[in-house]
Amino acid sequence: MSRREKIEAMLADEPNDTFLRYSLAMEHKSEGDFAESLRRLEELTHDDPPYVPAFFMAGQILADLALEDPTRLDESRKFLRDGIDQARSQGDAHAAAEMSELLSSLGERGEL
């Protein structure tokens, strides 16, 4: 049984477990299924409260995809801006700073 299958089995018992849902998104990323990873990360950003690491990871994935498809850069920036707001509202200054740093580096690639 693969790691992804193990996570999926655990999620069958605990479908609302945030960490398992995030782990599954990361497994899809490691398998190269970026669309499914992004879909699952976006779901986490709509939780109450939103899961801050999901914003950062979605921003990173989209920034990487923007190297091949520059239209993804604006999507990355949006996730990061929203994530910074959420991190600040949840008192997570470290996550806000990390996302701010990545957002700043994206500016160096130029505007679309």
Secondary structure, DSSP 8 states (H G I E B T S, - for coil): --HHHHHHHHHHH-TT-HHHHHHHHHHHHHTT-HHHHHHHHHHHHTSSS--HHHHHHHHHHHHHHTTT-TTHHHHHHHHHHHHHHHHHHTT-HHHHHHHHHHHHHHHTT---
